[in-house]
Amino acid sequence: MNDDSPVARQLRAVRFPSRRAKRRRHPSAEYAMLNRLLAELQRTGGYIDQIVLLMEKGEMPEMPEARAAQDDTRVAIAALLARLTTDSE
């Protein structure tokens, strides 16, 4: 049998799967939950940013709570991103 025959190639592929053929590791439940939380925080942070932008334009009265919420959201997003990147390594 020739080593380059289709049958030989198929047998090698079955016996020695490539790296792509290996099953990928599924993220843990905690990792998936942190990703969902990050998405929600980013969405909420976008809304808060819009409110702060309206305040800066003078189209909305100044609310110190909105600026505090913006800062808190940014800190929470940074902490989640740091946790997600350390978990994936």
PDB file with SEQRES, HELIX, SHEET and CRYST1 records, atoms N, CA, C and O in Angstrom:
SEQRES   1 A   89  MET ASN ASP ASP SER PRO VAL ALA ARG GLN LEU ARG ALA          
SEQRES   2 A   89  VAL ARG PHE PRO SER ARG ARG ALA LYS ARG ARG ARG HIS          
SEQRES   3 A   89  PRO SER ALA GLU TYR ALA MET LEU ASN ARG LEU LEU ALA          
SEQRES   4 A   89  GLU LEU GLN ARG THR GLY GLY TYR ILE ASP GLN ILE VAL          
SEQRES   5 A   89  LEU LEU MET GLU LYS GLY GLU MET PRO GLU MET PRO GLU          
SEQRES   6 A   89  ALA ARG ALA ALA GLN ASP ASP THR ARG VAL ALA ILE ALA          
SEQRES   7 A   89  ALA LEU LEU ALA ARG LEU THR THR ASP SER GLU                  
HELIX    1 AA1 PRO A    6  ARG A   15  1                                  10    
HELIX    2 AA2 ALA A   29  LYS A   57  1                                  29    
HELIX    3 AA3 PRO A   64  SER A   88  1                                  25    
CRYST1    1.000    1.000    1.000  90.00  90.00  90.00 P 1           1          
ATOM      1  N   MET A   1       0.856  -1.179   0.000  1.00  0.00           N  
ATOM      2  CA  MET A   1       0.000   0.000   0.000  1.00  0.00           C  
ATOM      3  C   MET A   1       0.901   1.240   0.000  1.00  0.00           C  
ATOM      4  O   MET A   1       1.848   1.317   0.783  1.00  0.00           O  
ATOM      5  N   ASN A   2       0.617   2.183  -0.850  1.00  0.00           N  
ATOM      6  CA  ASN A   2       1.374   3.423  -0.947  1.00  0.00           C  
ATOM      7  C   ASN A   2       1.036   4.318   0.245  1.00  0.00           C  
ATOM      8  O   ASN A   2      -0.130   4.418   0.628  1.00  0.00           O  
ATOM      9  N   ASP A   3       2.042   4.971   0.836  1.00  0.00           N  
ATOM     10  CA  ASP A   3       1.810   5.839   1.996  1.00  0.00           C  
ATOM     11  C   ASP A   3       0.967   7.054   1.651  1.00  0.00           C  
ATOM     12  O   ASP A   3       0.348   7.636   2.541  1.00  0.00           O  
ATOM     13  N   ASP A   4       0.924   7.449   0.402  1.00  0.00           N  
ATOM     14  CA  ASP A   4       0.147   8.618   0.003  1.00  0.00           C  
ATOM     15  C   ASP A   4      -1.229   8.268  -0.538  1.00  0.00           C  
ATOM     16  O   ASP A   4      -1.935   9.139  -1.044  1.00  0.00           O  
ATOM     17  N   SER A   5      -1.610   7.027  -0.438  1.00  0.00           N  
ATOM     18  CA  SER A   5      -2.926   6.637  -0.957  1.00  0.00           C  
ATOM     19  C   SER A   5      -4.025   7.221  -0.067  1.00  0.00           C  
ATOM     20  O   SER A   5      -3.796   7.487   1.112  1.00  0.00           O  
ATOM     21  N   PRO A   6      -5.201   7.415  -0.629  1.00  0.00           N  
ATOM     22  CA  PRO A   6      -6.306   7.961   0.179  1.00  0.00           C  
ATOM     23  C   PRO A   6      -6.639   7.118   1.403  1.00  0.00           C  
ATOM     24  O   PRO A   6      -6.996   7.654   2.452  1.00  0.00           O  
ATOM     25  N   VAL A   7      -6.523   5.822   1.273  1.00  0.00           N  
ATOM     26  CA  VAL A   7      -6.824   4.942   2.404  1.00  0.00           C  
ATOM     27  C   VAL A   7      -5.789   5.140   3.511  1.00  0.00           C  
ATOM     28  O   VAL A   7      -6.142   5.199   4.689  1.00  0.00           O  
ATOM     29  N   ALA A   8      -4.517   5.242   3.136  1.00  0.00           N  
ATOM     30  CA  ALA A   8      -3.467   5.447   4.139  1.00  0.00           C  
ATOM     31  C   ALA A   8      -3.647   6.792   4.843  1.00  0.00           C  
ATOM     32  O   ALA A   8      -3.478   6.890   6.059  1.00  0.00           O  
ATOM     33  N   ARG A   9      -3.991   7.827   4.073  1.00  0.00           N  
ATOM     34  CA  ARG A   9      -4.217   9.142   4.689  1.00  0.00           C  
ATOM     35  C   ARG A   9      -5.393   9.092   5.654  1.00  0.00           C  
ATOM     36  O   ARG A   9      -5.338   9.685   6.732  1.00  0.00           O  
ATOM     37  N   GLN A  10      -6.441   8.400   5.280  1.00  0.00           N  
ATOM     38  CA  GLN A  10      -7.613   8.293   6.156  1.00  0.00           C  
ATOM     39  C   GLN A  10      -7.272   7.539   7.433  1.00  0.00           C  
ATOM     40  O   GLN A  10      -7.700   7.936   8.518  1.00  0.00           O  
ATOM     41  N   LEU A  11      -6.515   6.468   7.320  1.00  0.00           N  
ATOM     42  CA  LEU A  11      -6.120   5.712   8.513  1.00  0.00           C  
ATOM     43  C   LEU A  11      -5.253   6.566   9.433  1.00  0.00           C  
ATOM     44  O   LEU A  11      -5.422   6.522  10.652  1.00  0.00           O  
ATOM     45  N   ARG A  12      -4.324   7.345   8.867  1.00  0.00           N  
ATOM     46  CA  ARG A  12      -3.499   8.224   9.700  1.00  0.00           C  
ATOM     47  C   ARG A  12      -4.364   9.278  10.386  1.00  0.00           C  
ATOM     48  O   ARG A  12      -4.136   9.607  11.550  1.00  0.00           O  
ATOM     49  N   ALA A  13      -5.346   9.802   9.677  1.00  0.00           N  
ATOM     50  CA  ALA A  13      -6.217  10.831  10.257  1.00  0.00           C  
ATOM     51  C   ALA A  13      -7.025  10.269  11.415  1.00  0.00           C  
ATOM     52  O   ALA A  13      -7.270  10.967  12.399  1.00  0.00           O  
ATOM     53  N   VAL A  14      -7.435   9.023  11.306  1.00  0.00           N  
ATOM     54  CA  VAL A  14      -8.216   8.411  12.382  1.00  0.00           C  
ATOM     55  C   VAL A  14      -7.317   8.081  13.569  1.00  0.00           C  
ATOM     56  O   VAL A  14      -7.701   8.297  14.719  1.00  0.00           O  
ATOM     57  N   ARG A  15      -6.128   7.560  13.295  1.00  0.00           N  
ATOM     58  CA  ARG A  15      -5.224   7.165  14.369  1.00  0.00           C  
ATOM     59  C   ARG A  15      -4.547   8.359  15.028  1.00  0.00           C  
ATOM     60  O   ARG A  15      -4.282   8.323  16.230  1.00  0.00           O  
ATOM     61  N   PHE A  16      -4.262   9.414  14.274  1.00  0.00           N  
ATOM     62  CA  PHE A  16      -3.551  10.583  14.784  1.00  0.00           C  
ATOM     63  C   PHE A  16      -4.324  11.852  14.418  1.00  0.00           C  
ATOM     64  O   PHE A  16      -3.975  12.530  13.451  1.00  0.00           O  
ATOM     65  N   PRO A  17      -5.351  12.172  15.170  1.00  0.00           N  
ATOM     66  CA  PRO A  17      -6.141  13.361  14.819  1.00  0.00           C  
ATOM     67  C   PRO A  17      -5.311  14.636  14.946  1.00  0.00           C  
ATOM     68  O   PRO A  17      -4.424  14.740  15.793  1.00  0.00           O  
ATOM     69  N   SER A  18      -5.616  15.581  14.101  1.00  0.00           N  
ATOM     70  CA  SER A  18      -4.899  16.855  14.147  1.00  0.00           C  
ATOM     71  C   SER A  18      -5.336  17.646  15.373  1.00  0.00           C  
ATOM     72  O   SER A  18      -6.285  17.272  16.062  1.00  0.00           O  
ATOM     73  N   ARG A  19      -4.643  18.728  15.631  1.00  0.00           N  
ATOM     74  CA  ARG A  19      -4.993  19.563  16.783  1.00  0.00           C  
ATOM     75  C   ARG A  19      -6.394  20.142  16.628  1.00  0.00           C  
ATOM     76  O   ARG A  19      -7.121  20.296  17.609  1.00  0.00           O  
ATOM     77  N   ARG A  20      -6.768  20.460  15.398  1.00  0.00           N  
ATOM     78  CA  ARG A  20      -8.099  21.015  15.183  1.00  0.00           C  
ATOM     79  C   ARG A  20      -9.203  20.016  15.496  1.00  0.00           C  
ATOM     80  O   ARG A  20     -10.305  20.395  15.892  1.00  0.00           O  
ATOM     81  N   ALA A  21      -8.897  18.748  15.315  1.00  0.00           N  
ATOM     82  CA  ALA A  21      -9.922  17.730  15.529  1.00  0.00           C  
ATOM     83  C   ALA A  21     -10.180  17.474  17.007  1.00  0.00           C  
ATOM     84  O   ALA A  21     -11.193  16.871  17.363  1.00  0.00           O  
ATOM     85  N   LYS A  22      -9.277  17.925  17.869  1.00  0.00           N  
ATOM     86  CA  LYS A  22      -9.468  17.680  19.296  1.00  0.00           C  
ATOM     87  C   LYS A  22     -10.633  18.506  19.821  1.00  0.00           C  
ATOM     88  O   LYS A  22     -10.899  19.610  19.345  1.00  0.00           O  
ATOM     89  N   ARG A  23     -11.291  17.974  20.770  1.00  0.00           N  
ATOM     90  CA  ARG A  23     -12.443  18.645  21.373  1.00  0.00           C  
ATOM     91  C   ARG A  23     -11.986  19.860  22.166  1.00  0.00           C  
ATOM     92  O   ARG A  23     -11.008  19.806  22.911  1.00  0.00           O  
ATOM     93  N   ARG A  24     -12.700  20.934  21.992  1.00  0.00           N  
ATOM     94  CA  ARG A  24     -12.372  22.145  22.736  1.00  0.00           C  
ATOM     95  C   ARG A  24     -12.936  22.061  24.140  1.00  0.00           C  
ATOM     96  O   ARG A  24     -13.982  21.459  24.387  1.00  0.00           O  
ATOM     97  N   ARG A  25     -12.214  22.678  25.039  1.00  0.00           N  
ATOM     98  CA  ARG A  25     -12.639  22.691  26.435  1.00  0.00           C  
ATOM     99  C   ARG A  25     -13.791  23.671  26.583  1.00  0.00           C  
ATOM    100  O   ARG A  25     -13.720  24.799  26.094  1.00  0.00           O  
ATOM    101  N   HIS A  26     -14.838  23.251  27.248  1.00  0.00           N  
ATOM    102  CA  HIS A  26     -15.983  24.121  27.491  1.00  0.00           C  
ATOM    103  C   HIS A  26     -15.707  24.996  28.711  1.00  0.00           C  
ATOM    104  O   HIS A  26     -15.123  24.533  29.691  1.00  0.00           O  
ATOM    105  N   PRO A  27     -16.127  26.266  28.652  1.00  0.00           N  
ATOM    106  CA  PRO A  27     -15.888  27.123  29.818  1.00  0.00           C  
ATOM    107  C   PRO A  27     -16.697  26.640  31.019  1.00  0.00           C  
ATOM    108  O   PRO A  27     -17.766  26.046  30.879  1.00  0.00           O  
ATOM    109  N   SER A  28     -16.165  26.907  32.172  1.00  0.00           N  
ATOM    110  CA  SER A  28     -16.857  26.501  33.393  1.00  0.00           C  
ATOM    111  C   SER A  28     -18.122  27.329  33.568  1.00  0.00           C  
ATOM    112  O   SER A  28     -18.309  28.342  32.895  1.00  0.00           O  
ATOM    113  N   ALA A  29     -18.974  26.898  34.461  1.00  0.00           N  
ATOM    114  CA  ALA A  29     -20.217  27.622  34.731  1.00  0.00           C  
ATOM    115  C   ALA A  29     -19.908  29.001  35.304  1.00  0.00           C  
ATOM    116  O   ALA A  29     -20.601  29.971  34.998  1.00  0.00           O  
ATOM    117  N   GLU A  30     -18.872  29.090  36.133  1.00  0.00           N  
ATOM    118  CA  GLU A  30     -18.493  30.382  36.710  1.00  0.00           C  
ATOM    119  C   GLU A  30     -18.017  31.341  35.620  1.00  0.00           C  
ATOM    120  O   GLU A  30     -18.380  32.517  35.621  1.00  0.00           O  
ATOM    121  N   TYR A  31     -17.208  30.839  34.695  1.00  0.00           N  
ATOM    122  CA  TYR A  31     -16.700  31.662  33.603  1.00  0.00           C  
ATOM    123  C   TYR A  31     -17.851  32.164  32.732  1.00  0.00           C  
ATOM    124  O   TYR A  31     -17.865  33.331  32.339  1.00  0.00           O  
ATOM    125  N   ALA A  32     -18.805  31.302  32.432  1.00  0.00           N  
ATOM    126  CA  ALA A  32     -19.961  31.705  31.628  1.00  0.00           C  
ATOM    127  C   ALA A  32     -20.794  32.752  32.365  1.00  0.00           C  
ATOM    128  O   ALA A  32     -21.269  33.711  31.756  1.00  0.00           O  
ATOM    129  N   MET A  33     -20.972  32.569  33.671  1.00  0.00           N  
ATOM    130  CA  MET A  33     -21.733  33.536  34.455  1.00  0.00           C  
ATOM    131  C   MET A  33     -21.025  34.892  34.491  1.00  0.00           C  
ATOM    132  O   MET A  33     -21.675  35.933  34.386  1.00  0.00           O  
ATOM    133  N   LEU A  34     -19.698  34.884  34.638  1.00  0.00           N  
ATOM    134  CA  LEU A  34     -18.942  36.131  34.643  1.00  0.00           C  
ATOM    135  C   LEU A  34     -19.036  36.839  33.295  1.00  0.00           C  
ATOM    136  O   LEU A  34     -19.094  38.067  33.239  1.00  0.00           O  
ATOM    137  N   ASN A  35     -19.049  36.072  32.219  1.00  0.00           N  
ATOM    138  CA  ASN A  35     -19.216  36.669  30.893  1.00  0.00           C  
ATOM    139  C   ASN A  35     -20.588  37.322  30.747  1.00  0.00           C  
ATOM    140  O   ASN A  35     -20.702  38.413  30.190  1.00  0.00           O  
ATOM    141  N   ARG A  36     -21.623  36.660  31.244  1.00  0.00           N  
ATOM    142  CA  ARG A  36     -22.973  37.249  31.181  1.00  0.00           C  
ATOM    143  C   ARG A  36     -23.050  38.514  32.029  1.00  0.00           C  
ATOM    144  O   ARG A  36     -23.655  39.506  31.624  1.00  0.00           O  
ATOM    145  N   LEU A  37     -22.434  38.471  33.208  1.00  0.00           N  
ATOM    146  CA  LEU A  37     -22.416  39.639  34.081  1.00  0.00           C  
ATOM    147  C   LEU A  37     -21.664  40.796  33.425  1.00  0.00           C  
ATOM    148  O   LEU A  37     -22.087  41.948  33.517  1.00  0.00           O  
ATOM    149  N   LEU A  38     -20.557  40.489  32.770  1.00  0.00           N  
ATOM    150  CA  LEU A  38     -19.790  41.513  32.070  1.00  0.00           C  
ATOM    151  C   LEU A  38     -20.626  42.159  30.967  1.00  0.00           C  
ATOM    152  O   LEU A  38     -20.609  43.381  30.814  1.00  0.00           O  
ATOM    153  N   ALA A  39     -21.347  41.360  30.209  1.00  0.00           N  
ATOM    154  CA  ALA A  39     -22.198  41.902  29.146  1.00  0.00           C  
ATOM    155  C   ALA A  39     -23.270  42.827  29.714  1.00  0.00           C  
ATOM    156  O   ALA A  39     -23.539  43.889  29.154  1.00  0.00           O  
ATOM    157  N   GLU A  40     -23.880  42.423  30.824  1.00  0.00           N  
ATOM    158  CA  GLU A  40     -24.912  43.264  31.446  1.00  0.00           C  
ATOM    159  C   GLU A  40     -24.317  44.575  31.978  1.00  0.00           C  
ATOM    160  O   GLU A  40     -24.914  45.640  31.826  1.00  0.00           O  
ATOM    161  N   LEU A  41     -23.147  44.485  32.596  1.00  0.00           N  
ATOM    162  CA  LEU A  41     -22.497  45.699  33.111  1.00  0.00           C  
ATOM    163  C   LEU A  41     -22.119  46.647  31.973  1.00  0.00           C  
ATOM    164  O   LEU A  41     -22.256  47.863  32.105  1.00  0.00           O  
ATOM    165  N   GLN A  42     -21.652  46.101  30.876  1.00  0.00           N  
ATOM    166  CA  GLN A  42     -21.291  46.943  29.739  1.00  0.00           C  
ATOM    167  C   GLN A  42     -22.531  47.617  29.142  1.00  0.00           C  
ATOM    168  O   GLN A  42     -22.482  48.781  28.746  1.00  0.00           O  
ATOM    169  N   ARG A  43     -23.627  46.885  29.083  1.00  0.00           N  
ATOM    170  CA  ARG A  43     -24.862  47.459  28.559  1.00  0.00           C  
ATOM    171  C   ARG A  43     -25.357  48.573  29.477  1.00  0.00           C  
ATOM    172  O   ARG A  43     -25.716  49.653  29.010  1.00  0.00           O  
ATOM    173  N   THR A  44     -25.375  48.310  30.776  1.00  0.00           N  
ATOM    174  CA  THR A  44     -25.796  49.323  31.747  1.00  0.00           C  
ATOM    175  C   THR A  44     -24.848  50.512  31.729  1.00  0.00           C  
ATOM    176  O   THR A  44     -25.286  51.660  31.803  1.00  0.00           O  
ATOM    177  N   GLY A  45     -23.548  50.242  31.631  1.00  0.00           N  
ATOM    178  CA  GLY A  45     -22.565  51.316  31.565  1.00  0.00           C  
ATOM    179  C   GLY A  45     -22.783  52.214  30.359  1.00  0.00           C  
ATOM    180  O   GLY A  45     -22.559  53.422  30.441  1.00  0.00           O  
ATOM    181  N   GLY A  46     -23.212  51.651  29.254  1.00  0.00           N  
ATOM    182  CA  GLY A  46     -23.516  52.451  28.073  1.00  0.00           C  
ATOM    183  C   GLY A  46     -24.659  53.414  28.325  1.00  0.00           C  
ATOM    184  O   GLY A  46     -24.617  54.566  27.894  1.00  0.00           O  
ATOM    185  N   TYR A  47     -25.683  52.940  29.026  1.00  0.00           N  
ATOM    186  CA  TYR A  47     -26.817  53.812  29.365  1.00  0.00           C  
ATOM    187  C   TYR A  47     -26.375  54.939  30.306  1.00  0.00           C  
ATOM    188  O   TYR A  47     -26.780  56.090  30.143  1.00  0.00           O  
ATOM    189  N   ILE A  48     -25.547  54.593  31.285  1.00  0.00           N  
ATOM    190  CA  ILE A  48     -25.053  55.610  32.229  1.00  0.00           C  
ATOM    191  C   ILE A  48     -24.201  56.638  31.487  1.00  0.00           C  
ATOM    192  O   ILE A  48     -24.292  57.835  31.760  1.00  0.00           O  
ATOM    193  N   ASP A  49     -23.373  56.173  30.550  1.00  0.00           N  
ATOM    194  CA  ASP A  49     -22.553  57.099  29.775  1.00  0.00           C  
ATOM    195  C   ASP A  49     -23.418  58.079  28.978  1.00  0.00           C  
ATOM    196  O   ASP A  49     -23.073  59.254  28.854  1.00  0.00           O  
ATOM    197  N   GLN A  50     -24.540  57.597  28.440  1.00  0.00           N  
ATOM    198  CA  GLN A  50     -25.448  58.480  27.706  1.00  0.00           C  
ATOM    199  C   GLN A  50     -26.039  59.545  28.627  1.00  0.00           C  
ATOM    200  O   GLN A  50     -26.168  60.703  28.230  1.00  0.00           O  
ATOM    201  N   ILE A  51     -26.393  59.168  29.837  1.00  0.00           N  
ATOM    202  CA  ILE A  51     -26.941  60.134  30.801  1.00  0.00           C  
ATOM    203  C   ILE A  51     -25.894  61.184  31.143  1.00  0.00           C  
ATOM    204  O   ILE A  51     -26.200  62.376  31.172  1.00  0.00           O  
ATOM    205  N   VAL A  52     -24.660  60.753  31.404  1.00  0.00           N  
ATOM    206  CA  VAL A  52     -23.589  61.696  31.744  1.00  0.00           C  
ATOM    207  C   VAL A  52     -23.312  62.624  30.558  1.00  0.00           C  
ATOM    208  O   VAL A  52     -23.064  63.814  30.753  1.00  0.00           O  
ATOM    209  N   LEU A  53     -23.352  62.100  29.343  1.00  0.00           N  
ATOM    210  CA  LEU A  53     -23.148  62.931  28.161  1.00  0.00           C  
ATOM    211  C   LEU A  53     -24.220  64.009  28.054  1.00  0.00           C  
ATOM    212  O   LEU A  53     -23.922  65.159  27.729  1.00  0.00           O  
ATOM    213  N   LEU A  54     -25.472  63.634  28.329  1.00  0.00           N  
ATOM    214  CA  LEU A  54     -26.555  64.621  28.308  1.00  0.00           C  
ATOM    215  C   LEU A  54     -26.351  65.681  29.383  1.00  0.00           C  
ATOM    216  O   LEU A  54     -26.660  66.852  29.162  1.00  0.00           O  
ATOM    217  N   MET A  55     -25.838  65.287  30.536  1.00  0.00           N  
ATOM    218  CA  MET A  55     -25.561  66.263  31.596  1.00  0.00           C  
ATOM    219  C   MET A  55     -24.454  67.222  31.156  1.00  0.00           C  
ATOM    220  O   MET A  55     -24.532  68.423  31.413  1.00  0.00           O  
ATOM    221  N   GLU A  56     -23.432  66.692  30.499  1.00  0.00           N  
ATOM    222  CA  GLU A  56     -22.325  67.539  30.061  1.00  0.00           C  
ATOM    223  C   GLU A  56     -22.761  68.523  28.976  1.00  0.00           C  
ATOM    224  O   GLU A  56     -22.230  69.630  28.894  1.00  0.00           O  
ATOM    225  N   LYS A  57     -23.725  68.124  28.141  1.00  0.00           N  
ATOM    226  CA  LYS A  57     -24.247  69.017  27.102  1.00  0.00           C  
ATOM    227  C   LYS A  57     -25.215  70.051  27.671  1.00  0.00           C  
ATOM    228  O   LYS A  57     -25.564  71.014  26.989  1.00  0.00           O  
ATOM    229  N   GLY A  58     -25.646  69.859  28.906  1.00  0.00           N  
ATOM    230  CA  GLY A  58     -26.595  70.776  29.524  1.00  0.00           C  
ATOM    231  C   GLY A  58     -28.041  70.442  29.208  1.00  0.00           C  
ATOM    232  O   GLY A  58     -28.938  71.231  29.506  1.00  0.00           O  
ATOM    233  N   GLU A  59     -28.278  69.286  28.610  1.00  0.00           N  
ATOM    234  CA  GLU A  59     -29.634  68.878  28.259  1.00  0.00           C  
ATOM    235  C   GLU A  59     -30.344  68.174  29.413  1.00  0.00           C  
ATOM    236  O   GLU A  59     -31.517  67.816  29.309  1.00  0.00           O  
ATOM    237  N   MET A  60     -29.626  67.983  30.502  1.00  0.00           N  
ATOM    238  CA  MET A  60     -30.171  67.274  31.656  1.00  0.00           C  
ATOM    239  C   MET A  60     -29.533  67.879  32.902  1.00  0.00           C  
ATOM    240  O   MET A  60     -28.354  68.232  32.873  1.00  0.00           O  
ATOM    241  N   PRO A  61     -30.282  68.005  33.993  1.00  0.00           N  
ATOM    242  CA  PRO A  61     -29.681  68.580  35.208  1.00  0.00           C  
ATOM    243  C   PRO A  61     -28.563  67.682  35.740  1.00  0.00           C  
ATOM    244  O   PRO A  61     -28.585  66.464  35.560  1.00  0.00           O  
ATOM    245  N   GLU A  62     -27.608  68.297  36.383  1.00  0.00           N  
ATOM    246  CA  GLU A  62     -26.455  67.585  36.944  1.00  0.00           C  
ATOM    247  C   GLU A  62     -26.902  66.642  38.062  1.00  0.00           C  
ATOM    248  O   GLU A  62     -27.635  67.038  38.968  1.00  0.00           O  
ATOM    249  N   MET A  63     -26.454  65.405  37.985  1.00  0.00           N  
ATOM    250  CA  MET A  63     -26.758  64.392  39.011  1.00  0.00           C  
ATOM    251  C   MET A  63     -25.443  63.730  39.430  1.00  0.00           C  
ATOM    252  O   MET A  63     -24.874  62.951  38.666  1.00  0.00           O  
ATOM    253  N   PRO A  64     -24.965  64.029  40.619  1.00  0.00           N  
ATOM    254  CA  PRO A  64     -23.704  63.415  41.064  1.00  0.00           C  
ATOM    255  C   PRO A  64     -23.796  61.890  41.143  1.00  0.00           C  
ATOM    256  O   PRO A  64     -22.795  61.187  41.009  1.00  0.00           O  
ATOM    257  N   GLU A  65     -25.011  61.394  41.363  1.00  0.00           N  
ATOM    258  CA  GLU A  65     -25.180  59.931  41.452  1.00  0.00           C  
ATOM    259  C   GLU A  65     -24.842  59.261  40.130  1.00  0.00           C  
ATOM    260  O   GLU A  65     -24.308  58.152  40.114  1.00  0.00           O  
ATOM    261  N   ALA A  66     -25.148  59.925  39.020  1.00  0.00           N  
ATOM    262  CA  ALA A  66     -24.862  59.340  37.704  1.00  0.00           C  
ATOM    263  C   ALA A  66     -23.360  59.238  37.478  1.00  0.00           C  
ATOM    264  O   ALA A  66     -22.872  58.236  36.956  1.00  0.00           O  
ATOM    265  N   ARG A  67     -22.633  60.274  37.869  1.00  0.00           N  
ATOM    266  CA  ARG A  67     -21.170  60.224  37.719  1.00  0.00           C  
ATOM    267  C   ARG A  67     -20.562  59.155  38.632  1.00  0.00           C  
ATOM    268  O   ARG A  67     -19.617  58.471  38.239  1.00  0.00           O  
ATOM    269  N   ALA A  68     -21.092  59.010  39.832  1.00  0.00           N  
ATOM    270  CA  ALA A  68     -20.610  57.971  40.744  1.00  0.00           C  
ATOM    271  C   ALA A  68     -20.913  56.583  40.182  1.00  0.00           C  
ATOM    272  O   ALA A  68     -20.087  55.675  40.267  1.00  0.00           O  
ATOM    273  N   ALA A  69     -22.113  56.429  39.605  1.00  0.00           N  
ATOM    274  CA  ALA A  69     -22.481  55.147  39.002  1.00  0.00           C  
ATOM    275  C   ALA A  69     -21.576  54.837  37.818  1.00  0.00           C  
ATOM    276  O   ALA A  69     -21.204  53.682  37.611  1.00  0.00           O  
ATOM    277  N   GLN A  70     -21.219  55.847  37.046  1.00  0.00           N  
ATOM    278  CA  GLN A  70     -20.320  55.656  35.910  1.00  0.00           C  
ATOM    279  C   GLN A  70     -18.952  55.160  36.396  1.00  0.00           C  
ATOM    280  O   GLN A  70     -18.387  54.229  35.822  1.00  0.00           O  
ATOM    281  N   ASP A  71     -18.429  55.777  37.442  1.00  0.00           N  
ATOM    282  CA  ASP A  71     -17.135  55.354  37.992  1.00  0.00           C  
ATOM    283  C   ASP A  71     -17.202  53.939  38.552  1.00  0.00           C  
ATOM    284  O   ASP A  71     -16.306  53.127  38.318  1.00  0.00           O  
ATOM    285  N   ASP A  72     -18.269  53.649  39.292  1.00  0.00           N  
ATOM    286  CA  ASP A  72     -18.423  52.312  39.877  1.00  0.00           C  
ATOM    287  C   ASP A  72     -18.540  51.240  38.799  1.00  0.00           C  
ATOM    288  O   ASP A  72     -17.982  50.151  38.938  1.00  0.00           O  
ATOM    289  N   THR A  73     -19.261  51.547  37.733  1.00  0.00           N  
ATOM    290  CA  THR A  73     -19.427  50.583  36.642  1.00  0.00           C  
ATOM    291  C   THR A  73     -18.097  50.313  35.960  1.00  0.00           C  
ATOM    292  O   THR A  73     -17.781  49.169  35.632  1.00  0.00           O  
ATOM    293  N   ARG A  74     -17.318  51.368  35.745  1.00  0.00           N  
ATOM    294  CA  ARG A  74     -16.003  51.181  35.120  1.00  0.00           C  
ATOM    295  C   ARG A  74     -15.089  50.333  35.986  1.00  0.00           C  
ATOM    296  O   ARG A  74     -14.351  49.497  35.465  1.00  0.00           O  
ATOM    297  N   VAL A  75     -15.124  50.529  37.293  1.00  0.00           N  
ATOM    298  CA  VAL A  75     -14.303  49.729  38.208  1.00  0.00           C  
ATOM    299  C   VAL A  75     -14.748  48.264  38.169  1.00  0.00           C  
ATOM    300  O   VAL A  75     -13.913  47.361  38.136  1.00  0.00           O  
ATOM    301  N   ALA A  76     -16.056  48.034  38.175  1.00  0.00           N  
ATOM    302  CA  ALA A  76     -16.574  46.664  38.154  1.00  0.00           C  
ATOM    303  C   ALA A  76     -16.208  45.961  36.848  1.00  0.00           C  
ATOM    304  O   ALA A  76     -15.840  44.787  36.864  1.00  0.00           O  
ATOM    305  N   ILE A  77     -16.306  46.661  35.723  1.00  0.00           N  
ATOM    306  CA  ILE A  77     -15.958  46.067  34.429  1.00  0.00           C  
ATOM    307  C   ILE A  77     -14.474  45.725  34.390  1.00  0.00           C  
ATOM    308  O   ILE A  77     -14.099  44.658  33.905  1.00  0.00           O  
ATOM    309  N   ALA A  78     -13.634  46.610  34.892  1.00  0.00           N  
ATOM    310  CA  ALA A  78     -12.188  46.348  34.919  1.00  0.00           C  
ATOM    311  C   ALA A  78     -11.868  45.134  35.789  1.00  0.00           C  
ATOM    312  O   ALA A  78     -11.015  44.321  35.433  1.00  0.00           O  
ATOM    313  N   ALA A  79     -12.545  45.013  36.922  1.00  0.00           N  
ATOM    314  CA  ALA A  79     -12.313  43.870  37.810  1.00  0.00           C  
ATOM    315  C   ALA A  79     -12.752  42.565  37.152  1.00  0.00           C  
ATOM    316  O   ALA A  79     -12.062  41.551  37.252  1.00  0.00           O  
ATOM    317  N   LEU A  80     -13.900  42.596  36.481  1.00  0.00           N  
ATOM    318  CA  LEU A  80     -14.376  41.391  35.793  1.00  0.00           C  
ATOM    319  C   LEU A  80     -13.448  41.002  34.655  1.00  0.00           C  
ATOM    320  O   LEU A  80     -13.146  39.822  34.478  1.00  0.00           O  
ATOM    321  N   LEU A  81     -12.993  41.979  33.882  1.00  0.00           N  
ATOM    322  CA  LEU A  81     -12.070  41.672  32.791  1.00  0.00           C  
ATOM    323  C   LEU A  81     -10.771  41.083  33.327  1.00  0.00           C  
ATOM    324  O   LEU A  81     -10.224  40.151  32.737  1.00  0.00           O  
ATOM    325  N   ALA A  82     -10.278  41.611  34.426  1.00  0.00           N  
ATOM    326  CA  ALA A  82      -9.066  41.069  35.027  1.00  0.00           C  
ATOM    327  C   ALA A  82      -9.286  39.630  35.480  1.00  0.00           C  
ATOM    328  O   ALA A  82      -8.415  38.783  35.287  1.00  0.00           O  
ATOM    329  N   ARG A  83     -10.427  39.349  36.072  1.00  0.00           N  
ATOM    330  CA  ARG A  83     -10.728  37.985  36.534  1.00  0.00           C  
ATOM    331  C   ARG A  83     -10.867  37.023  35.357  1.00  0.00           C  
ATOM    332  O   ARG A  83     -10.372  35.897  35.408  1.00  0.00           O  
ATOM    333  N   LEU A  84     -11.537  37.469  34.304  1.00  0.00           N  
ATOM    334  CA  LEU A  84     -11.733  36.606  33.150  1.00  0.00           C  
ATOM    335  C   LEU A  84     -10.412  36.312  32.443  1.00  0.00           C  
ATOM    336  O   LEU A  84     -10.204  35.194  31.973  1.00  0.00           O  
ATOM    337  N   THR A  85      -9.524  37.288  32.361  1.00  0.00           N  
ATOM    338  CA  THR A  85      -8.254  37.055  31.688  1.00  0.00           C  
ATOM    339  C   THR A  85      -7.323  36.177  32.514  1.00  0.00           C  
ATOM    340  O   THR A  85      -6.549  35.410  31.943  1.00  0.00           O  
ATOM    341  N   THR A  86      -7.374  36.266  33.837  1.00  0.00           N  
ATOM    342  CA  THR A  86      -6.532  35.398  34.650  1.00  0.00           C  
ATOM    343  C   THR A  86      -7.073  33.971  34.671  1.00  0.00           C  
ATOM    344  O   THR A  86      -6.300  33.018  34.773  1.00  0.00           O  
ATOM    345  N   ASP A  87      -8.392  33.815  34.576  1.00  0.00           N  
ATOM    346  CA  ASP A  87      -8.985  32.471  34.543  1.00  0.00           C  
ATOM    347  C   ASP A  87      -8.690  31.749  33.234  1.00  0.00           C  
ATOM    348  O   ASP A  87      -8.549  30.526  33.217  1.00  0.00           O  
ATOM    349  N   SER A  88      -8.596  32.498  32.138  1.00  0.00           N  
ATOM    350  CA  SER A  88      -8.407  31.853  30.847  1.00  0.00           C  
ATOM    351  C   SER A  88      -6.959  31.450  30.613  1.00  0.00           C  
ATOM    352  O   SER A  88      -6.693  30.654  29.713  1.00  0.00           O  
ATOM    353  N   GLU A  89      -6.025  31.964  31.380  1.00  0.00           N  
ATOM    354  CA  GLU A  89      -4.606  31.615  31.189  1.00  0.00           C  
ATOM    355  C   GLU A  89      -4.229  30.351  31.892  1.00  0.00           C  
ATOM    356  O   GLU A  89      -3.074  29.929  31.826  1.00  0.00           O  
TER     357      GLU A  89                                                      
END                                                                             
